[in-house]
Every structure is written in C-alpha cells, then in structure tokens.
Amino acid sequence: MKAWAIGDCDNGGDEWGEEIKLTEQAVQAVNKLNPKPKFFVLCGDLIHGMPGSQWRTDQEQDLKNVLKNTDQDIPLVFVSGNHDIGNTPTRETIDTYCKHWGDDYFSFWVGGVFFLVLNSQLYFDSSKCPELKQAQDVWLNGQLAVAEKHKCKHIIVFQHIPLFLRKPDEENDYFNLEKSVRQEIMEKFHKAGVKAVFSGHYHRNAGGSYRGLEMVVSSAIGCQLGEDQHGLRVVAVTAEKIVHRYYSLNELSSQGIDKDLVDMLAKQN
C-alpha cells in the first residue's frame, strides 16, 4: 500500500504493518463465518516483494504467521501471482514459490465440484520457461478430460490474471491476458463446461461473461487501486448455481454473510 501511495513500486515495499492488520481482520472474519467455508483461497500476489527483493523473506514469514491463525478446519488454497514468481517467471522463481507455498498448479474436488488452480504467469510470459507452460497445458487438457468423464456438478478455475476485465474482446492490457491467448483459453474452458474463473491482479472488482463462462475479478485484502473497500469475496455453490458477493472486511466481520446465501446453502444439506 505504501509503494502505491508514494508511486515507487520497488522501493516503497519496506512497510507492511497495515497489510498485517488487514490480513488478521480477514482471517478473523473467515473464522467466524457460519456456515464454515469449505476453503479460503488467496488468488495470487500473496506478498508485494518480487523475486529477489530484499523484503521478500520477511513478508512471507509475516504472512504465514497471520495465516496460521486460520481455523484448522478451513484449508488454505494458494494461487501464484506476478509478485510471487515474477512477471516473466523462470524455473527457479517457480521452484522457490513451490517450496514456500505448494504447487503452482493443481486440482481438487469438494462436494462434487472440480476446482483447478492455474499458473497464469505462464500465459502472460513464458519466454524463460516455455517447457513449463507446455507441461501445464498438457496437464490442463488431461484434467478437463477427467472432469468430463466424472460428470462433475461444476468446474471452477482460480488464476491470478483475469482472462478479461469486462468484455471478452477488450483490448490487451497489463491487467488481462493477451487476446489470442485469452481466446484459446476461453474456448477451451467453454468446451469443457467451466462455469467460472476467479482472479485477482486488478485490485478492483470487475468481471463479465463469455458464452456461459463467468469471469469474476475480485479486489484485494490489501492495496486498493479503485473505489472498493479492503475485502473478500464469498462464494456459495449449490448443485444448480454459483452465487458470489464481495464484502468489505468491516461488513463481513460485523454482519457475516447475507441471509439469502445462508438459506440457499441450508437447503443443500
């Protein structure tokens, strides 16, 4: 937040006390949620310090110390972002991330829903590790084939960089994926029946849809680049639909989630 406030992304990352407090508030809000969330996902840029930056180790440790207080019955899911592995990732930056936070791409099932976590930096710029992008592509095709075979209720994807911010055919931007790459992924997801993609990166709320695929862009617990509040997105999944709402940390801490979401989930049990 300081780096953004003073306009110095590289040298302004030497203070993160405010981020620690906000993350503590987020963890407390998540722990209080009723019903208990099936998991808590951080959609990339876990820390500000880029690979090789001097404050990175301390930021990682401070984040882990806060996240350790998450209810042990709420699993944490981590997604890699550009600040985690670099705008142009290498095998080394990805290996380092994996040592600290787990795999950069993986899948899991919860209640008949199939979730995919992707490393979107490989779609942004894989020039220094083309073989890793190829490996993720092969793996993803295999995973989507598995999903088709098992006839899951929904397929949901988490990746740091949004496919698009508002419209599928919007111009290339720092905050979305390049048009030709985007089109290929959107078509692949559409054919596989992916219902939603959840991303971060933009530090603002946004989103749109492409042929039944919803693109959901969430703002941050930390630095805000728009008019949104520090917050979290709560996602309620039923057999029929996926409903999501962004809450400020203050709202979520004091009021919890809306009654209609609670009622909707109660009917599933």
Disulfide bonds with the S-S distance in Angstrom:
none
